[in-house]
Amino acid sequence: MRAVRLVYRAELRRRWRSWIALALPVTIAGDTVMAAVAAGRRTSSAFPSFVARYGYDVLLESLRPLPAVVALPQVRGAVELPGFLDSTTSVGGTSVPADDVTFLGLPARPAWPLVKLVAGHLPVASQPSEVLASLTTEQFGVHVGSIITMPMYASSQRDELSAASGTISPRGPTLHLAVVGIEADAADFPSGAPMFTLFAGPALERTLGPHLLQATATLVRLRHGASDVSDFSAQFEHLSAGVGYAENVDDLEATVQQSITPQVTGWDLLALLAALAALAVVGQAFGRQSVAQAESYPMLRALGLRPGELFRLGVFTAASIGALGAVGAVALAWALSPLTPVGVARIAAPSTGLAFDPLVLGVGALGVVALCAALGAVAAWRSSSAVDERRRLERPRARSSSVLAPWRAGAGALPSALVGTRRALQRGTGGATLPVGTALVGSSLAVTALVATAVFGAGLPNLTRSPALYGQVQQLTLANGLTGAQVQSILPALRAKRPIDRITYGVLGPFLGIRGLSVATVLVDDVEGPLNFAVASGHLPNGDGQIALGSSTLRQVGAHVGSVIPVTIATPLASRTAQFRVVGTSAFGPAMHTGGIALALFGAATVTHLLVASVTRRRRDIALLKALGFVRRQVAAAVCWQATTIAVVAVGFGVPVGIALGRVVWRTFASNLGAVPVDVVPVWLVIGLAAGVLVAVNLLAGLPAVGAARLRPSEALRQA
């Protein structure tokens, strides 16, 4: 072992620059995989973290405070907020129905943070006209600095408003509210129809409260979360005596989390594709490192080192390079962490700055070191397995037949093309041996990953351009605030319009229990033509006892089209279970993100490393070619032909395999989302990628080609 340590230190002093150069692709590969996995975990945990900090389990709405309710044994904590009743709100000339607006007051010292401040600042305690606006108000052009006009109902109108069958005019003050901040709360995420929420500071209730018609909103946290909702709701119904309403927020939160899940899947797919491409590139790099290190094995064997000691030397070297690459990968992944999460998850994330995931980065670093050590062990075993390394190297080798023999015999073949193609496909012998097999495999896998990513990525815009694939088959949606009577009044006008052929009326129904899963429902009626929903499989319900589910819901409850499942509807007073047959799956739309630029870097690294190593290790061959009459242009062309051959092999393998892999991955991904699984092969993009690979490898071959052309034969032959 002492001898191995001595040789290791000597190798470190001699080759430390090449070790650092080899650690760079390890760093890039490890960073890409770690960063993608960490982004997926951060995305997945964003909304649960938001709920844990800002959320609640039940929302109570009542005309008066209900202190007895918040004292129930299931309650862990509660915050009462004053609610102010308004009429039609005006924002920049746009009117918003009162049913879509929730106007609440923030308490001075809430039991937990109620909102996440996204922009601006909280209302000043002494300013009753300052408010926070929810993120959903952006659809009306609201921003920090906007003025919102709200006619308010007077406190004296309580009985009049309760007894009214229609709308009445507000007689309270008209408020002109200045938006000083934008906030995010649990009601702002995509779980149904978005609400326009405003939060005023304590000053509004203190100064104008007696003049405004108020209600009470109570946010309740339960001791055991969702498991306490049923018991709490039953007791609330008894205590409120019909003057209050309880909403189970946990069901809405589950819907939000489901909408974020596709982003997590996208990050996981990116990590998988990057890992496959990185494995080939890093394996090829260690193959070259082993070939270079094996040049000194005959001398070390002559000095007394046994094959096992040479093997340990190779493993220690590879593990050292892996450790250096792991440190770089962890540092880079940590530095890139502020770029994620994205979309809805970024809004929900309590923090979007630097984030160190000890599980992913710690396990990832150990995995990088272990993988490098394993790759180094394979390469070291191949190089040290012979009992006498010098004898193995000096043993005469039979010239292997080449697949290019018929081409070489053909008339008119370019000498530079023959030489370059042979270098790309043959390992060589002795000190000129190169791991061309790993280079070809690495390049092919990189092209496969790029094409698969292109096919997968083409499905995303196709899905967004084709709303019917995710359930949006309608061209017009009338929602938010329309009563049943209003709908009935406009149906004759809609029926008279042509070419309208489908009109579907639907309302959000109660949450149903299916095999322990709480499922949101839509109750629909086919007013004109068939139901206006996209069908992924089977058909939509057309009779009693039939139900259609989303694909992901169907998978979660362990059923399939044709299954008979128990469906439970529960109220605070009673529950009923009936058997329904699943007749189809419908599509509902997600939000998705993915990426894959790093895969191109892996392919570029593969080709560049092989070309540089080829010029460096085959200097004698290049010198002989020049001595036989090759001019600089032909030597440079041979290097370019070598790169082109690698690219042709990679494209020939990677394009069809990548298309097949991308289609399979996209279909699986779309099915899991509940969308219709229609894949798209972007033919021109794939052709462009193939052409781009050919152009890119020849550009990468530029510097090695210039170096080969400038090589002096006399110096190279003397050094040989």
ZIQUILIN-V502533 format. One record per pair of residues at least 12 apart in sequence whose C-alpha atoms are under 7 Angstrom apart, sorted by sequence separation. I is the first residue (numbers start at 1). J is the second residue. D is the distance in Angstrom with one decimal. If there is no record, write none. Layout:
BEGIN
((I/J/D) (I/J/D))
END
This chain:
BEGIN
((86/98/6.3) (424/436/6.5) (509/521/5.0) (566/578/5.6) (567/579/6.1) (667/679/6.4) (233/246/6.7) (508/521/6.1) (509/522/5.2) (566/579/4.6) (567/580/6.7) (666/679/6.4) (338/352/5.6) (508/522/4.7) (509/523/5.7) (565/579/5.6) (566/580/6.3) (338/353/4.6) (507/522/5.7) (508/523/6.3) (564/579/6.3) (565/580/5.5) (154/170/6.8) (338/354/5.1) (506/522/6.3) (507/523/5.4) (564/580/5.5) (565/581/6.3) (663/679/5.9) (153/170/4.5) (154/171/5.5) (337/354/5.5) (506/523/5.3) (507/524/6.6) (564/581/4.3) (152/170/5.8) (153/171/5.6) (154/172/4.0) (337/355/5.8) (506/524/4.0) (563/581/5.7) (564/582/6.3) (84/103/5.5) (151/170/6.5) (152/171/7.0) (153/172/4.6) (229/248/7.0) (335/354/6.7) (505/524/5.5) (506/525/6.2) (562/581/6.2) (563/582/5.5) (83/103/5.8) (84/104/6.1) (152/172/4.9) (334/354/6.6) (504/524/6.6) (505/525/5.2) (562/582/5.3) (83/104/4.5) (151/172/6.9) (152/173/5.7) (334/355/6.4) (504/525/5.8) (505/526/6.6) (561/582/5.2) (562/583/5.8) (82/104/5.7) (83/105/6.4) (151/173/6.3) (152/174/5.8) (334/356/5.8) (504/526/4.9) (505/527/6.5) (561/583/5.4) (81/104/6.3) (82/105/5.3) (151/174/4.2) (503/526/6.5) (504/527/5.4) (538/561/6.8) (561/584/5.6) (81/105/5.7) (120/144/6.5) (150/174/5.6) (151/175/6.2) (226/250/6.3) (503/527/5.4) (504/528/6.7) (81/106/6.3) (149/174/7.0) (150/175/5.1) (503/528/4.7) (81/107/6.6) (149/175/5.7) (150/176/6.5) (502/528/5.1) (503/529/6.6) (149/176/4.7) (501/528/6.7) (502/529/4.7) (504/531/5.8) (148/176/5.7) (149/177/6.4) (501/529/6.0) (502/530/6.4) (504/532/5.9) (147/176/6.4) (148/177/5.1) (503/532/6.9) (147/177/5.5) (148/178/6.5) (502/532/6.4) (79/110/6.4) (147/178/4.7) (330/361/5.9) (79/111/6.5) (146/178/6.0) (147/179/6.3) (145/178/6.2) (146/179/5.4) (547/580/6.3) (145/179/5.3) (545/579/6.9) (546/580/5.3) (547/581/6.1) (548/582/5.7) (551/585/5.7) (144/179/5.3) (145/180/6.1) (330/365/6.8) (545/580/4.7) (546/581/4.9) (547/582/5.1) (548/583/5.8) (549/584/6.7) (550/585/5.3) (551/586/7.0) (143/179/7.0) (144/180/5.2) (545/581/6.2) (546/582/6.1) (547/583/6.1) (548/584/4.9) (549/585/4.9) (550/586/5.1) (607/643/7.0) (144/181/5.6) (393/430/6.1) (546/583/6.3) (548/585/5.3) (549/586/6.0) (550/587/6.0) (144/182/6.8) (548/586/6.4) (550/588/6.9) (172/211/6.9) (326/365/4.9) (651/690/6.1) (172/212/6.4) (326/368/5.9) (515/557/6.1) (541/583/6.5) (326/369/6.6) (514/557/6.9) (540/583/6.6) (539/583/5.9) (540/584/5.8) (538/583/5.8) (539/584/4.7) (131/177/6.5) (133/179/6.4) (322/368/6.0) (323/369/5.3) (538/584/4.0) (647/693/6.5) (129/176/6.8) (130/177/5.8) (131/178/6.2) (132/179/5.7) (135/182/6.2) (322/369/4.5) (537/584/5.4) (538/585/6.5) (647/694/5.8) (129/177/4.8) (130/178/5.0) (131/179/5.1) (132/180/6.0) (133/181/6.4) (134/182/5.6) (135/183/6.1) (537/585/5.3) (129/178/6.0) (130/179/6.0) (131/180/6.0) (132/181/4.8) (133/182/5.0) (134/183/4.9) (135/184/5.9) (536/585/5.4) (130/180/6.2) (132/182/5.5) (133/183/6.0) (134/184/5.7) (319/369/5.6) (322/372/5.2) (535/585/6.0) (536/586/5.4) (644/694/6.2) (647/697/6.9) (132/183/6.3) (535/586/4.5) (536/587/6.1) (136/188/6.1) (514/566/6.2) (534/586/5.7) (535/587/6.2) (135/188/6.4) (319/372/5.8) (514/567/5.1) (533/586/6.9) (534/587/5.7) (644/697/6.7) (134/188/6.7) (318/372/5.7) (319/373/4.6) (513/567/5.8) (514/568/6.5) (643/697/5.8) (644/698/6.6) (155/210/6.9) (158/213/6.6) (318/373/5.2) (512/567/6.6) (513/568/4.8) (643/698/6.2) (91/147/6.9) (155/211/5.5) (512/568/5.6) (513/569/6.4) (91/148/5.1) (123/180/6.6) (154/211/5.7) (155/212/4.7) (512/569/5.1) (54/112/6.9) (90/148/6.0) (91/149/6.5) (122/180/6.9) (136/194/6.4) (154/212/4.7) (155/213/3.9) (315/373/5.5) (318/376/5.0) (474/532/6.6) (640/698/5.7) (643/701/6.5) (54/113/5.4) (90/149/5.1) (121/180/5.9) (122/181/6.2) (136/195/6.7) (137/196/5.7) (153/212/6.1) (154/213/5.1) (473/532/6.3) (53/113/6.8) (54/114/5.0) (89/149/5.9) (90/150/6.5) (120/180/5.7) (121/181/5.0) (136/196/6.0) (152/212/6.8) (153/213/5.5) (473/533/6.0) (54/115/6.1) (89/150/4.8) (120/181/4.1) (191/252/5.7) (315/376/5.2) (472/533/6.9) (473/534/6.2) (640/701/5.8) (88/150/6.9) (89/151/7.0) (119/181/5.4) (120/182/6.4) (134/196/6.6) (314/376/6.0) (315/377/5.1) (471/533/5.5) (639/701/6.6) (87/150/6.8) (119/182/5.1) (134/197/5.3) (314/377/6.5) (471/534/4.5) (86/150/6.4) (87/151/5.6) (118/182/5.4) (133/197/6.0) (134/198/6.4) (191/255/5.7) (470/534/6.8) (86/151/5.9) (87/152/6.0) (117/182/6.2) (118/183/5.2) (133/198/4.7) (191/256/5.4) (315/380/6.9) (469/534/6.4) (640/705/6.9) (86/152/4.4) (117/183/4.6) (118/184/6.7) (132/198/5.6) (133/199/6.6) (190/256/6.0) (311/377/6.9) (314/380/5.1) (468/534/5.7) (639/705/5.5) (85/152/6.3) (86/153/5.8) (116/183/5.4) (117/184/6.6) (131/198/6.4) (132/199/5.0) (189/256/6.5) (85/153/6.0) (115/183/6.0) (116/184/5.1) (131/199/5.4) (132/200/6.5) (115/184/5.7) (116/185/6.4) (131/200/4.5) (311/380/5.2) (636/705/4.3) (115/185/4.9) (130/200/6.4) (131/201/6.7) (311/381/5.8) (636/706/6.2) (114/185/6.9) (636/708/6.4) (128/201/6.5) (311/384/6.1) (635/708/6.5) (636/709/5.5) (310/384/6.1) (635/709/5.5) (128/203/4.7) (125/201/6.1) (127/203/6.0) (128/204/4.1) (123/200/6.8) (124/201/6.9) (125/202/6.3) (126/203/5.6) (307/384/5.3) (632/709/4.6) (123/201/5.4) (125/203/5.7) (307/385/6.4) (307/387/6.8) (87/170/6.6) (590/673/6.8) (260/345/6.7) (588/674/5.8) (589/675/6.7) (627/713/6.8) (587/674/4.9) (588/675/6.1) (626/713/6.6) (586/674/7.0) (587/675/4.6) (286/375/6.7) (290/379/5.8) (294/383/6.1) (587/676/6.3) (615/704/6.6) (623/712/6.9) (286/376/6.2) (290/380/6.3) (607/697/6.8) (611/701/6.8) (623/713/4.2) (298/389/5.2) (283/375/6.2) (287/379/5.9) (297/389/6.6) (298/390/4.6) (608/700/6.2) (612/704/5.7) (106/199/6.2) (611/704/6.3) (615/708/6.1) (623/716/6.2) (101/195/6.2) (102/196/6.1) (103/197/5.9) (104/198/6.2) (105/199/5.3) (106/200/6.0) (108/202/6.0) (623/717/6.7) (100/195/5.5) (101/196/4.6) (102/197/4.7) (103/198/4.9) (104/199/5.0) (105/200/4.7) (106/201/5.3) (107/202/5.9) (100/196/5.8) (101/197/5.8) (102/198/6.3) (103/199/6.1) (104/200/6.3) (105/201/5.8) (106/202/5.9) (620/716/5.8) (105/202/6.4) (619/716/6.1) (620/717/5.9) (620/720/6.4) (471/586/6.9) (471/587/4.6) (470/587/4.6) (471/588/4.9) (469/587/6.7) (470/588/4.7) (471/589/6.5) (470/589/4.6) (551/671/6.5) (552/672/5.4) (551/672/6.4) (552/673/6.2) (551/673/6.9) (552/674/5.6) (551/674/4.3) (550/674/5.4) (84/212/6.7) (85/213/5.8) (84/213/6.1) (85/214/6.0) (84/214/4.7) (55/186/6.2) (83/214/5.3) (84/215/6.4) (82/214/6.5) (83/215/4.8) (82/215/6.1) (83/216/5.3) (82/216/4.9) (83/217/6.3) (81/216/5.9) (82/217/6.3) (80/216/6.7) (81/217/5.1) (295/431/6.8) (80/217/5.9) (81/218/6.1) (80/218/4.4) (79/218/5.6) (80/219/6.5) (536/675/6.8) (78/218/6.6) (79/219/5.2) (536/676/4.8) (78/219/5.5) (79/220/6.7) (78/220/4.5) (77/220/6.0) (78/221/6.1) (453/596/6.8) (77/221/5.1) (75/220/6.8) (76/221/5.4) (77/222/7.0) (75/221/6.0) (76/222/4.9) (288/434/6.6) (75/222/4.5) (76/223/4.9) (288/435/6.2) (74/222/5.5) (75/223/5.9) (287/435/6.1) (74/223/5.6) (450/599/6.3) (449/599/6.8) (450/600/6.9) (64/215/5.9) (65/216/5.9) (284/435/6.9) (63/215/4.5) (64/216/5.8) (62/215/6.0) (63/216/6.0) (446/599/6.2) (62/216/5.4) (74/228/6.4) (284/438/4.9) (446/600/6.9) (61/216/5.9) (62/217/6.6) (284/439/5.8) (61/217/4.7) (446/602/6.5) (60/217/5.6) (61/218/6.5) (446/603/5.1) (59/217/7.0) (60/218/4.9) (74/232/6.4) (280/438/6.9) (284/442/6.9) (59/218/5.9) (60/219/6.5) (59/219/5.0) (443/603/5.3) (58/219/6.2) (59/220/6.3) (280/441/6.6) (281/442/5.3) (58/220/5.2) (280/442/4.3) (56/219/6.1) (57/220/5.9) (58/221/6.8) (443/606/6.2) (56/220/5.7) (57/221/5.2) (442/606/6.4) (56/221/4.9) (57/222/6.3) (277/442/6.8) (69/236/6.1) (439/606/6.1) (57/225/6.3) (277/445/5.6) (57/226/6.9) (277/446/5.1) (69/239/6.8) (439/610/6.7) (277/449/6.7) (273/449/5.9) (63/243/6.5) (62/243/5.9) (63/244/6.9) (62/244/4.1) (61/244/5.4) (62/245/6.4) (60/244/6.8) (61/245/5.1) (60/245/5.6) (61/246/6.5) (432/617/5.2) (60/246/4.6) (431/617/7.0) (432/618/5.4) (59/246/5.7) (60/247/6.5) (58/246/6.5) (59/247/5.1) (58/247/5.6) (59/248/6.8) (58/248/4.9) (59/249/6.7) (57/248/6.4) (58/249/5.3) (57/249/5.3) (57/250/5.6) (447/650/6.3) (447/651/6.4) (451/655/6.1) (455/659/6.4) (470/675/4.6) (440/646/6.1) (444/650/3.9) (448/654/4.0) (452/658/4.3) (456/662/5.1) (469/675/5.7) (470/676/6.4) (443/650/5.4) (444/651/6.7) (447/654/4.9) (448/655/6.0) (451/658/4.9) (452/659/5.6) (455/662/5.1) (456/663/6.8) (459/666/6.9) (469/676/4.9) (447/655/6.8) (451/659/6.2) (455/663/6.6) (444/653/6.1) (445/654/6.4) (448/657/6.1) (449/658/6.2) (452/661/5.8) (453/662/6.4) (456/665/7.0) (47/257/6.6) (440/650/6.6) (444/654/5.1) (448/658/4.2) (452/662/4.0) (456/666/5.3) (44/261/6.8) (416/634/5.5) (420/638/4.3) (424/642/5.0) (416/635/6.8) (419/638/5.9) (420/639/5.7) (423/642/6.2) (44/264/6.1) (421/641/6.0) (459/679/5.8) (43/264/6.2) (416/637/5.9) (417/638/5.8) (420/641/4.8) (421/642/5.1) (424/645/6.3) (459/680/5.7) (416/638/4.4) (420/642/4.2) (424/646/6.2) (458/680/6.2) (40/264/4.6) (417/641/5.5) (421/645/5.9) (458/682/6.6) (455/680/6.5) (455/681/5.5) (40/267/5.2) (455/682/6.5) (39/267/6.7) (40/268/6.4) (37/267/6.5) (36/267/5.4) (37/268/6.1) (36/268/6.7) (36/270/6.6) (37/271/6.1) (36/271/5.3) (451/686/6.5) (33/271/4.7) (33/274/6.1) (32/274/6.7) (33/275/6.0) (29/278/5.2) (26/282/6.3) (25/282/6.7) (22/285/6.8) (251/518/6.7) (193/480/6.8) (26/322/6.9) (30/326/6.8) (23/321/5.5) (27/325/4.4) (31/329/4.3) (35/333/5.0) (43/341/5.3) (47/345/6.5) (50/348/5.5) (23/322/6.7) (26/325/5.1) (27/326/6.2) (30/329/5.3) (31/330/6.5) (34/333/6.5) (42/341/6.5) (46/345/5.6) (50/349/6.2) (49/349/6.9) (50/350/6.0) (23/324/6.2) (24/325/6.4) (27/328/5.3) (28/329/6.5) (31/332/6.2) (39/340/5.9) (47/348/5.2) (49/350/6.9) (19/321/6.0) (23/325/4.6) (27/329/4.5) (31/333/5.2) (39/341/6.1) (43/345/5.6) (46/348/5.5) (47/349/6.5) (46/349/4.4) (4/309/6.3) (8/313/6.5) (4/313/6.0) (38/357/6.7) (281/602/6.3) (38/360/6.1) (277/599/6.6) (270/594/6.9) (278/602/6.4) (270/595/6.6) (274/599/6.1) (277/602/6.6) (281/606/5.6) (34/360/6.5) (270/596/6.3) (34/361/6.4) (266/593/6.2) (267/594/6.1) (262/590/6.9) (266/594/5.1) (262/591/6.8) (263/592/5.1) (34/364/6.2) (262/592/5.6) (263/593/5.5) (259/590/5.6) (259/591/6.7) (237/572/6.8) (30/368/6.6) (234/572/4.6) (233/572/5.8) (234/573/6.6) (230/572/6.9) (100/480/6.7) (100/481/6.6) (99/481/5.6) (97/481/6.9) (262/673/6.7) (32/598/6.9))
END
